[in-house]
Amino acid sequence: MAASHPASPPVGTLAKRFVIHDSHATETDGALTAVEPEQTQWLRRIDQLLEVLPAGVVIIDGQGVVQQYNHAAATMLGQPLQKQQWTRIIERAFAPKSGNSTDVALNTGRLVHISTKPLYDEPGQLVLLNDVTETRQLQMKVSHLQRLSAMGEMTARLAHQIRTPLSSAVLYLSPLLKADTTAELRQQFAHKLQRSLTHMTGLIQDMLAFSRGDMKEAKPVSVADLCDTLVQQFRPQPCEFIVNNHADKGMLYGHHDALSSAIQNLLDNAKLACEGRQGTIRLTVKTIIKQDKPWVEIQVADNGMGIACEHQSQLFTPFFTTRSSGTGLGLAVVHSIITAHRGVILFDSQLDKGSTFILQLPHYATT
């Protein structure tokens, strides 16, 4: 190694770990012998490059003892390193908690990415340490800016969505303030005003439900009770509505009203998809095994118009809608609610054949 670290091994030894041994080269007491001058110069150059490399390089033998290292490794981990047990260095240099399996925090506060490779010709490992502190900080800043951008876009879209019913409300209010407006017209404008305000209220409620996931106070929820609520609330006409509950004794953990609202949203979408055709909507509930544990699966299927391929990737994006009267928050709210309940939402759709939305939620064990 370079002269700045007296305890380091001689020039060429660390470099030699990175190349295949020459058939005429041997190593005695750490010094290279019987090596041609050209190769010695080449190994010296490689060793110098390793010494100025910004990544830390550490060679550990089969007993877990540090045999070689470069300047960057010494800067990151501190001295002493030579002939030290790697486990002792970990205890000394690394913080108790790490970011994940490969990004580790040092006691200095720096973050390093660790990768290891077995040595080519003997027991031991080569450890590569990359300081990723600035990279991770930059990634966090980019992520923060992306969230701010998303919030700004969402706010702009919400303002646009509210502007139309608000303008209509102001328009309908003006005739109500005029003394010469007849009672019949007054009633018509009052109804239109009510519809505009109701639309705005629904939009804001959807926005709030989307932002918080609508969990509120979680508690055990009976699948049978949930199905009963949906059957009572849903008005399928003119569609045929078929319910198959194969998980009558199933239990979920969450918020009953939020879950019923999410499924009701899917049922309403299915009904809209069946407009102009003889529609059939199926609500199927069953228990499945997922990740070796019981889950409750809820399917809402229809034989409606289906969803175009180019729209499917945007289904759960807030404010995305293909309907002029839609807010574009319905499926985003459903996704938010199911995610808050530690569940997943899947779908399959074919144009002119129909769609199936699948909710999978962890089964709640009562005992």
C-alpha positions in Angstrom: 0.0 0.0 0.0 1.1 3.7 -0.2 3.5 5.2 2.3 0.8 7.2 4.1 -0.2 4.0 6.0 2.9 2.4 7.5 0.8 -0.7 8.7 -0.4 -1.3 5.1 1.1 -4.3 3.1 3.8 -3.7 0.5 3.1 -2.3 -2.9 1.5 -4.7 -5.3 -0.1 -7.0 -2.7 -3.5 -5.4 -2.8 -3.4 -5.1 -6.5 -2.5 -8.7 -6.8 -5.9 -9.7 -5.3 -7.6 -8.1 -8.3 -5.7 -10.0 -11.0 -5.1 -13.6 -11.9 -1.7 -14.8 -10.6 1.0 -15.1 -13.3 2.3 -18.6 -13.6 5.8 -17.3 -12.9 4.9 -15.2 -9.8 5.1 -16.4 -6.2 4.7 -14.6 -2.9 7.2 -15.0 0.0 6.7 -13.1 3.3 4.5 -10.6 1.6 7.0 -9.6 -1.1 6.7 -10.4 -4.8 9.6 -12.5 -6.3 10.4 -13.7 -9.8 8.1 -11.2 -11.3 9.2 -9.4 -14.5 9.9 -5.7 -14.2 7.0 -4.8 -16.5 4.5 -6.7 -14.4 5.9 -5.2 -11.2 5.4 -1.8 -12.6 1.9 -2.7 -13.7 1.0 -4.0 -10.3 2.4 -0.9 -8.7 0.2 1.3 -10.9 -2.9 -0.8 -10.1 -2.0 -0.5 -6.4 -1.7 3.3 -6.7 -5.0 3.4 -8.4 -6.6 1.4 -5.6 -5.1 3.8 -3.1 -6.7 6.9 -4.7 -10.0 5.0 -5.4 -12.9 6.8 -3.6 -14.4 3.5 -2.7 -13.1 1.6 0.3 -11.5 -1.8 -0.4 -10.8 -4.3 2.4 -9.4 -7.8 2.1 -10.5 -10.2 4.8 -8.9 -13.7 5.2 -10.6 -17.0 5.9 -10.5 -16.3 9.7 -12.2 -12.9 9.3 -9.0 -10.9 9.9 -8.3 -7.8 7.8 -5.1 -8.3 5.7 -5.2 -5.3 3.3 -7.1 -2.1 2.9 -6.9 1.2 1.0 -6.9 4.8 2.1 -10.7 5.3 1.5 -11.4 2.3 3.8 -9.2 3.7 6.5 -10.9 7.1 6.2 -14.4 5.5 6.5 -13.7 3.0 9.2 -10.8 4.6 11.1 -7.7 3.0 12.5 -6.6 0.4 13.4 -7.6 -1.9 10.6 -4.6 -4.1 9.8 -4.8 -7.6 11.5 -8.0 -6.6 13.2 -11.1 -8.9 13.3 -13.7 -7.6 10.9 -16.5 -8.2 13.5 -14.6 -5.9 15.9 -14.4 -3.2 13.3 -18.1 -3.6 12.6 -18.9 -3.1 16.3 -16.5 -0.1 16.5 -17.3 1.7 13.2 -20.9 1.0 12.4 -24.0 2.4 14.1 -26.4 -0.1 15.7 -29.1 0.7 13.2 -28.7 0.6 9.4 -30.9 1.9 6.6 -31.4 -1.5 5.0 -29.5 -4.7 4.3 -26.8 -3.0 2.2 -26.8 0.6 3.2 -25.2 0.9 6.6 -24.8 3.9 8.9 -21.3 4.6 10.3 -20.8 6.2 13.7 -19.7 9.3 11.9 -23.2 9.6 10.4 -22.1 8.7 6.9 -24.0 6.0 4.9 -22.1 3.3 3.0 -23.2 0.7 0.6 -21.5 -2.6 1.2 -20.9 -5.4 -1.3 -18.7 -8.5 -0.9 -17.1 -11.0 -3.2 -15.2 -14.2 -2.4 -11.4 -14.1 -3.1 -10.4 -15.8 -6.3 -7.6 -18.0 -5.1 -7.9 -18.4 -1.3 -10.4 -18.3 1.5 -11.6 -14.9 2.4 -13.6 -11.9 1.1 -13.1 -8.7 -0.7 -15.3 -5.9 0.8 -16.2 -2.9 -1.2 -17.5 0.2 0.7 -19.1 3.0 -1.3 -20.0 6.3 0.5 -23.6 7.0 -0.6 -24.4 9.8 1.8 -24.8 12.5 -0.7 -26.5 10.2 -3.2 -29.2 9.2 -0.6 -29.6 12.9 0.4 -30.1 13.9 -3.2 -32.6 11.0 -3.7 -34.6 12.2 -0.6 -34.6 15.8 -2.0 -35.9 14.6 -5.4 -38.5 12.4 -3.7 -39.6 15.4 -1.6 -39.8 17.6 -4.7 -41.9 14.9 -6.4 -44.3 14.8 -3.5 -44.6 18.6 -3.5 -45.2 18.5 -7.3 -47.9 15.9 -6.9 -49.5 17.9 -4.1 -49.4 21.0 -6.3 -50.9 19.1 -9.2 -53.6 17.6 -7.0 -54.5 21.0 -5.6 -54.7 22.5 -9.0 -57.0 19.7 -10.2 -59.2 19.9 -7.1 -59.6 23.7 -7.7 -60.5 23.0 -11.3 -63.1 20.3 -10.2 -64.6 22.7 -7.7 -64.7 25.7 -10.0 -67.4 24.3 -12.3 -70.1 23.4 -9.6 -69.2 26.6 -7.7 -69.7 28.7 -10.8 -73.0 26.9 -11.4 -74.1 27.5 -7.8 -73.4 31.3 -8.1 -75.3 31.3 -11.4 -78.3 29.6 -9.9 -78.2 31.8 -6.8 -78.6 35.1 -8.8 -82.2 34.5 -9.9 -83.2 33.5 -6.4 -82.3 36.9 -5.2 -84.5 38.7 -7.8 -87.9 39.6 -6.6 -89.6 39.1 -10.0 -88.5 35.4 -10.2 -91.6 33.1 -10.2 -92.1 30.5 -7.6 -91.7 27.7 -10.2 -88.4 29.1 -11.5 -87.3 29.7 -7.9 -87.8 26.0 -7.1 -86.0 24.9 -10.2 -83.0 27.1 -9.5 -83.0 26.0 -5.9 -82.9 22.3 -6.9 -80.0 23.0 -9.3 -78.2 25.0 -6.6 -78.6 22.0 -4.3 -77.2 19.6 -6.8 -74.1 21.8 -7.4 -73.5 22.1 -3.7 -74.0 18.4 -3.2 -71.5 17.7 -5.9 -68.9 19.9 -4.3 -69.6 18.3 -0.9 -69.1 14.8 -2.4 -65.9 15.9 -4.1 -64.4 17.3 -0.9 -65.5 14.2 1.1 -63.8 12.0 -1.6 -60.6 14.1 -1.3 -60.6 13.8 2.5 -61.2 10.0 2.3 -58.3 9.7 -0.2 -55.9 11.7 1.9 -56.5 9.7 5.1 -57.4 6.3 3.8 -60.6 6.6 5.8 -59.5 4.1 8.5 -60.8 6.0 11.5 -61.2 3.6 14.5 -60.4 0.1 13.4 -62.2 -2.9 14.9 -63.4 -6.4 13.8 -65.7 -6.4 10.8 -68.0 -9.3 10.0 -67.9 -10.3 6.3 -71.6 -11.3 6.6 -72.6 -7.9 8.0 -70.6 -6.2 5.3 -72.4 -8.2 2.6 -75.8 -7.4 4.2 -75.0 -3.7 4.2 -74.0 -3.8 0.5 -77.2 -5.7 -0.5 -79.3 -3.2 1.3 -77.6 -0.1 0.0 -76.9 -1.1 -3.7 -79.6 -0.4 -6.2 -78.6 -2.6 -9.2 -81.7 -2.0 -11.4 -81.9 -2.5 -14.3 -78.9 -4.9 -13.9 -79.1 -8.4 -12.5 -77.3 -8.6 -9.2 -75.8 -11.9 -8.0 -74.2 -12.4 -4.6 -72.2 -15.4 -3.6 -70.7 -15.2 -0.1 -68.5 -18.3 0.6 -66.9 -16.6 3.6 -70.0 -16.0 5.8 -68.0 -16.5 9.0 -65.0 -14.5 7.8 -63.8 -11.5 9.8 -61.8 -8.4 8.7 -60.1 -5.8 10.9 -60.8 -2.2 9.9 -63.6 0.3 9.5 -67.0 -1.1 8.4 -68.2 2.0 6.7 -65.0 2.7 4.8 -64.9 -0.9 3.5 -68.6 -0.8 2.4 -68.0 2.5 0.8 -65.0 1.1 -1.2 -67.0 -1.9 -2.4 -70.1 0.2 -3.1 -67.9 2.4 -5.3 -66.9 -0.7 -7.3 -70.6 -1.8 -7.6 -71.6 1.7 -8.8 -68.9 1.7 -11.4 -70.0 -1.8 -12.6 -73.5 -0.5 -13.0 -72.3 2.5 -15.0 -70.3 0.2 -17.2 -73.4 -1.9 -18.0 -75.5 1.1 -19.2 -77.2 0.4 -22.5 -76.9 -3.4 -22.3 -78.3 -6.3 -20.3 -75.9 -6.1 -17.5 -75.1 -8.7 -14.8 -73.1 -7.7 -11.7 -71.6 -10.4 -9.5 -70.4 -9.9 -5.9 -68.3 -12.9 -4.8 -66.7 -13.3 -1.4 -64.4 -16.2 -0.5 -61.5 -17.2 1.7 -58.1 -17.8 0.1 -54.6 -18.7 1.3 -52.0 -16.1 0.6 -48.5 -16.0 2.1 -49.5 -19.1 4.1 -52.2 -17.2 5.9 -56.0 -16.9 5.3 -57.2 -13.8 3.4 -60.7 -12.7 2.4 -61.1 -12.0 -1.3 -64.0 -9.8 -2.6 -64.7 -9.8 -6.3 -66.9 -7.3 -8.2 -67.5 -8.5 -11.8 -69.6 -7.1 -14.6 -70.2 -7.8 -18.3 -70.1 -4.1 -19.2 -68.1 -2.1 -21.7 -64.7 -2.9 -20.1 -61.7 -0.5 -19.8 -59.5 0.4 -22.7 -55.9 -0.8 -22.4 -54.5 2.8 -22.7 -56.6 3.8 -19.6 -55.8 0.8 -17.3 -52.5 2.1 -16.0 -54.1 5.3 -14.8 -57.2 3.8 -13.1 -56.0 4.6 -9.6 -54.5 8.0 -10.4 -56.4 10.8 -8.5 -58.7 12.9 -10.8 -58.3 10.5 -13.8 -61.7 9.9 -15.3 -63.2 9.1 -18.7 -66.6 10.3 -17.7 -67.6 14.0 -18.0 -69.6 13.8 -14.8 -67.0 11.9 -12.8 -64.6 13.4 -10.2 -61.8 10.9 -10.9 -61.4 10.2 -7.2 -63.5 7.1 -6.8 -61.0 4.4 -7.6 -58.2 6.4 -6.0 -60.3 6.4 -2.8 -60.9 2.7 -3.1 -57.2 2.1 -3.5 -56.4 4.3 -0.5 -58.9 2.5 1.7 -57.8 -1.0 0.8 -54.1 0.0 1.2 -54.9 1.4 4.7 -56.5 -2.0 5.6 -53.2 -3.7 4.5 -54.9 -5.2 1.5 -54.3 -5.2 -2.2 -56.6 -4.4 -5.2 -56.3 -6.1 -8.6 -58.3 -6.0 -11.7 -58.8 -7.6 -15.1 -60.7 -5.9 -17.9 -61.4 -6.6 -21.6 -63.0 -4.1 -23.9 -66.7 -4.9 -24.6 -66.5 -8.0 -22.4 -66.5 -6.6 -18.8 -64.3 -6.0 -15.8 -63.5 -7.8 -12.5 -62.1 -5.9 -9.5 -60.5 -8.0 -6.8 -60.0 -6.9 -3.2 -57.8 -9.1 -1.0 -57.7 -8.3 2.7 -56.1 -10.1 5.6 -58.5 -12.4 7.6 -58.8 -11.3 11.2 -58.4 -14.1 13.7 -60.8 -13.7 16.6 -59.0 -16.2 18.8 
